[in-house]
Amino acid sequence: MSDALTPTAPLPPAPVALADARERAIRLLTDRYADDTLSTGEFEMRLDRLYGTLTPAAAEALVADLGAPRAAAMARTAPVSAALPFQAAPARAERLSCIFGQRTMGGSWTPGARAEALAVFSEVTFDLRTAVLRDGVELEIEAYFSTVRVLLPPDAVLDVNVGPVMGSVTDDTTPARGMGPVVRLRGSAAFAEVTIRRASPDLPPGAPFKLAWREAKRAARRARAR
């Protein structure tokens, strides 16, 4: 019997590392789909294969031929001027992602000045009734094969510019009650549904979301009937 040690199998990659690699791959796929490098069929096929990957290396190999994301590529190729005056770096955006799942952002959430949300095959809800919005928020939404719901406070001012690609963006809001913080919605909805409603001032802010969402729909219908 040999005294030689039997080599142990390598440990599987940490789930966080694999999730991060998949998220980077998804962002690259969506970039290339948005700039027409990938067809719809190719995008869907690669996305399906991505969720069958078991290691970060396999996820990275799946998109290795697609190059860098647009933002990174622009940063590398942008000319640099020696005479540029000093400018403070913009505040880093909060990043949220939901992939094949459900996520609700609600309660006394403080989103900051800007937040980025990625939804892929998911249902994502932004309940802003009791969020701490201060001077307002810009929410950059990238939704793919997903449902996104946004419920505004009664006094929030809405500025929406979300482009649908084989999807829908429905502004189902009633007029704002006052001049509250500005909520700016930006981004795209590819094969996705984005619906925006305004909470009724007749309901307390702590009312269950489903009740507030239904009442907001009824209020929008009544406003259109007038």
C-alpha positions in Angstrom: 0.0 0.0 0.0 1.5 3.3 -1.0 2.0 6.1 1.5 1.6 8.7 -1.2 -1.2 11.1 -0.6 -4.2 11.0 -2.9 -4.7 14.4 -4.4 -8.0 16.0 -3.4 -10.4 17.4 -6.0 -10.3 21.2 -6.3 -12.9 23.0 -4.4 -15.9 24.3 -6.4 -15.8 28.0 -7.1 -17.5 30.2 -4.6 -21.2 31.0 -5.5 -20.4 34.7 -5.2 -17.6 34.5 -7.8 -19.8 32.6 -10.2 -22.7 35.1 -9.7 -20.4 38.0 -10.3 -19.0 36.4 -13.5 -22.5 35.8 -14.8 -23.6 39.3 -14.1 -20.6 40.7 -16.0 -21.5 38.4 -18.9 -25.1 39.5 -18.8 -24.1 43.1 -19.0 -21.8 42.4 -22.0 -24.6 40.4 -23.7 -27.1 43.2 -23.2 -24.7 45.8 -24.4 -24.1 43.8 -27.6 -27.8 43.2 -28.0 -28.6 46.9 -27.6 -26.0 47.9 -30.3 -27.3 45.2 -32.7 -24.1 43.1 -32.6 -26.3 40.2 -31.4 -29.5 39.1 -32.9 -32.4 38.2 -30.6 -31.9 34.5 -31.3 -28.2 34.7 -30.5 -28.8 36.8 -27.3 -31.4 34.3 -26.0 -29.2 31.3 -26.9 -26.2 32.7 -25.1 -28.3 33.7 -22.1 -29.6 30.2 -21.8 -26.1 28.7 -22.0 -24.9 31.2 -19.5 -27.1 29.8 -16.8 -25.8 26.4 -17.5 -22.2 27.4 -16.7 -20.7 26.0 -13.5 -17.6 28.1 -13.1 -16.6 31.7 -13.6 -14.1 30.7 -16.3 -16.9 29.1 -18.3 -19.1 32.2 -18.0 -16.3 34.4 -19.2 -15.5 32.1 -22.1 -19.0 32.3 -23.3 -18.7 36.1 -24.0 -15.0 36.3 -24.6 -15.5 37.1 -28.3 -17.7 40.1 -27.6 -15.1 42.5 -26.3 -15.5 45.0 -23.5 -18.7 46.7 -22.4 -19.5 49.9 -24.2 -18.7 52.1 -21.2 -15.3 50.6 -20.6 -14.5 50.7 -24.3 -15.4 54.4 -24.5 -13.3 55.2 -21.5 -10.2 53.5 -23.1 -10.6 55.3 -26.4 -11.6 58.8 -25.2 -9.0 61.4 -25.8 -7.2 62.9 -22.8 -6.6 66.6 -22.6 -3.7 67.9 -20.4 -5.5 71.2 -19.9 -8.7 69.8 -18.5 -9.7 71.6 -15.3 -10.3 69.5 -12.2 -13.7 68.0 -11.9 -15.0 65.9 -9.0 -15.9 62.4 -9.9 -19.6 61.7 -10.1 -21.1 59.9 -7.3 -21.0 56.1 -7.8 -24.4 54.7 -8.6 -26.0 52.1 -6.5 -26.3 48.8 -8.4 -29.2 46.4 -8.0 -29.6 43.2 -9.9 -32.2 40.4 -10.1 -31.7 37.4 -12.3 -34.4 34.7 -12.6 -36.0 35.9 -9.4 -38.2 38.4 -7.5 -37.0 41.5 -5.7 -38.8 44.4 -3.9 -37.2 47.6 -2.9 -39.5 49.3 -0.4 -39.7 50.7 3.1 -37.4 53.5 4.2 -35.0 52.7 1.4 -32.5 55.5 0.7 -31.5 55.1 -3.0 -29.2 58.1 -3.2 -29.0 60.4 -6.2 -28.7 57.5 -8.8 -29.3 53.8 -8.9 -28.9 51.2 -11.6 -31.2 48.2 -11.8 -30.7 45.1 -13.9 -33.6 42.7 -14.3 -33.3 39.5 -16.3 -36.2 37.1 -16.4 -37.4 38.6 -13.1 -40.1 40.5 -11.3 -38.8 43.7 -9.7 -40.8 46.2 -7.7 -39.8 49.7 -6.6 -42.1 50.8 -3.8 -41.0 54.5 -3.3 -43.9 55.5 -1.0 -41.7 55.8 2.1 -38.3 55.9 0.4 -35.9 58.7 1.5 -35.7 60.6 -1.8 -34.3 63.9 -0.6 -33.6 65.9 -3.8 -34.9 63.1 -6.0 -33.5 60.0 -7.6 -32.5 58.8 -11.1 -33.3 55.2 -11.7 -31.6 53.6 -14.7 -33.5 50.4 -15.6 -32.3 47.6 -17.8 -35.1 45.1 -18.1 -35.0 41.9 -20.2 -37.8 39.5 -20.3 -39.0 40.9 -17.0 -41.8 42.8 -15.2 -40.9 46.0 -13.4 -43.4 48.0 -11.3 -42.7 51.4 -9.9 -45.1 53.0 -7.3 -44.5 56.7 -6.7 -45.3 58.8 -3.6 -48.4 61.0 -4.1 -46.3 64.2 -4.4 -43.4 62.9 -6.6 -42.7 64.5 -9.9 -42.2 62.0 -12.7 -39.7 62.3 -15.5 -39.7 59.1 -17.6 -37.6 58.1 -20.6 -37.5 54.3 -20.8 -37.4 53.0 -24.3 -39.3 49.7 -25.1 -37.7 47.2 -27.4 -40.4 44.6 -28.2 -41.8 45.5 -24.8 -44.0 48.1 -23.1 -43.6 51.1 -20.8 -46.9 52.3 -19.3 -47.1 55.6 -17.4 -50.3 54.9 -15.4 -49.8 57.8 -13.0 -52.3 60.4 -11.8 -51.3 64.0 -11.4 -48.9 64.7 -8.6 -50.3 66.1 -5.3 -47.8 68.9 -4.8 -44.2 69.4 -5.9 -42.2 66.7 -4.2 -38.9 65.1 -5.2 -38.2 64.3 -8.9 -38.1 60.6 -9.8 -36.3 60.2 -13.2 -36.7 56.8 -14.9 -34.2 56.0 -17.7 -33.1 52.9 -19.6 -34.7 50.3 -21.8 -37.2 47.4 -21.6 -36.5 44.6 -24.1 -39.3 42.0 -24.1 -40.3 43.5 -20.8 -43.1 45.4 -19.1 -42.5 48.5 -17.1 -45.5 50.0 -15.3 -45.5 53.2 -13.3 -48.3 54.2 -10.9 -48.8 56.8 -8.2 -49.9 55.9 -4.7 -53.3 57.3 -3.6 -53.0 60.0 -0.9 -56.1 58.4 0.7 -54.2 55.4 1.8 -51.6 55.4 4.6 -48.0 55.0 3.4 -47.8 51.7 5.3 -50.7 50.1 3.5 -49.8 46.7 1.9 -48.2 47.1 -1.5 -50.8 45.0 -3.3 -53.6 47.2 -1.9 -51.8 50.4 -2.8 -51.0 49.1 -6.3 -54.6 48.2 -7.0 -55.9 51.5 -5.6 -53.4 53.4 -7.8 -54.8 51.6 -10.9 -58.4 52.5 -9.9 -57.4 56.1 -9.4 -55.8 56.2 -12.8 -58.9 54.8 -14.4 -61.1 57.4 -12.6 -58.8 60.2 -13.7 -59.0 59.1 -17.4 -62.8 58.9 -17.2 -63.2 62.5 -16.2 
